Amino acid sequence: MALYSEHSITIYNSLSSKKELFKPINEGAIGMYVCGPTVYSNVHLGNLRTFMSFDIIFRYFKHLGYKIRYVRNITDAGHLENDADEGEDRIAKKARLEQIEPMEVVQKYTVDFHNILNTFNFLPPSIEPTATGHIIDQIEIIKGILEKGLAYEVNGSVYFDILKYNESNDYGVLSGRNIEDLIHNTRTLEGQTDKKNPQDFALWKKAEPNHIMRWPSPWGLGFPGWHLECTAMSTKYLGEKFDIHGGGMDLKFPHHECEIAQAKAWHNCSPVNYWMHANMLTLNGQKMAKSTGNNILPDEILSGNTKQLSKGFSPSVTRFFMMQAHYRSILDFSNDALVASEKGFLKLMDALKTLKNLEASTTPSDFNVSKWKQGCYAAMNDDFNTPILIAELFNAVKYINQIKDGTNSIDSESLITIRKTMQAFVFDVLGLQELSAVGSHDEKLSETIALLISLRNQARTQKNFALSDQIRDQLEKIGIHLKDGKDGTIFSLD
Ligand SMILES: [Zn+2]
């Protein structure tokens, strides 16, 4: 019997704003769609967190024995600079600035995205479709919506008619926005006169002469609206109605609201049973923003080459840190929090090493392993509560250390259970990785460089600048870069 039949999961559904018992459409099988990245820049930390939340959910469903099809798309066309269908296509703009082909931009940042996700030990989705690979599907949907009379064509563009749709549907069902307020609050921008109503959104946009990403359509040369690709790809690979749709909180409106409207307009059925949204991430208590410098990229966490961090942290420490907050809570990123997580992570890894060598005995124990195991599952069954799971893992860490110290004991059956359960949750579900031998080399290298930095500081204090420069230059030659800041010297490696 599959493990899933022993567990009932509750999921916080953004559609009802409450936790609901999870029941997949087909027993034992799950369809899950998550909005992927727009590949026009390096993946940022907020994205990483969103995708990590769904990676853990994917991993847990797999662990329970579900057959899960996880679709996460790549947006490589149609995502304009602002939500009101205005501005340049993000990819085309980057291509113009870097003087390369749009598809070179797509290739570059798709590779970056995959590299970062591999580094952080993500499982690949079952299907990773692209918007440009599904233009024909998107055109077919537009034709369908036009036939229903819920969209209109103006001057080579096609717009979704929100007021018409709202006559027999509820636009705002997901985000809780009220159509009257939307009408009231939407500004009409200069040059937006094509739309009947400013809150209507584009299904197809006519390509202006300078717009390089363009495809033929029944309405002339153009490109699809951003919201449409997800409706096309989710329907194609998961069906008209599927189990879970996820994404970052910022996508709830308008992106996901529009997805619901498109699907209902097209085939008269609400496309998704459970909408899940991962919360945002702050850095030192403030919103992350490139413009203010309150920003950090995933690879800067690894190298420590940023003023925000005192040193680099391993992918597993970062993962462990992120899992200490529930996916629906805001996560605050800071150097101190990462340092604390690293300590916790090392303690967990030490306990796992100890666990390998523990021996069973017949002395009675006051720790109930099977109850503890139930607690681990209960945490994840309750809307994937990873902080509670981690607290349970640390109850086991305490017990393991007591057995090692001889102040507690474990029988042989419990020893097998605790080993299997720790293995499953730490490595399979949370996706953490053991520190390898390479890790300890890294540690020694860091200590050696720290020693050289302190010798260089001594030389500088003694005004022996020839020596301090020599240390810096020689390190630079072998690819170790020192950077002096107000909080001291940090280093990065090639
Ligand atoms: Zn999407």
Boltz pocket constraint, residues with backbone or C-beta under 6 A from the ligand:
constraints:
  - pocket:
      binder: B
      contacts: [[A, 34], [A, 35], [A, 36], [A, 226], [A, 227], [A, 230], [A, 255]]
      max_distance: 6.0
